[in-house]
Amino acid sequence: MGDRSVRRKWVRALPAGFEEVIRLSYIDKVLSRLNLPGLILLIAGAVAVFISERIAEKCNAEKKENINFIIKTAGGLVAFAGALILLDVIG
């Protein structure tokens, strides 16, 4: 109980608007740090790798294995680039 009263006094001493920053939950803080383009690239690459066989079946029956390999490679590279952007290595 004592800790809450100290926190309330501290929050009251802050200027208007700063109280909202203190009340952010852990998930809100994590989500605010995520880079949206990196997340989109990561998800798009993973989906491309996952459904590459279905896409290859619809394209050409003779070169199905080559098309599948190309789509998986491209999807993996896109997902890798998205992960690098999310980790703030690039971009």
Secondary structure as UniProt FT lines:
FT   HELIX           2..12
FT   TURN            16..17
FT   HELIX           18..22
FT   HELIX           26..33
FT   HELIX           36..50
FT   HELIX           52..59
FT   TURN            62..63
FT   HELIX           64..86
FT   TURN            87..88
//
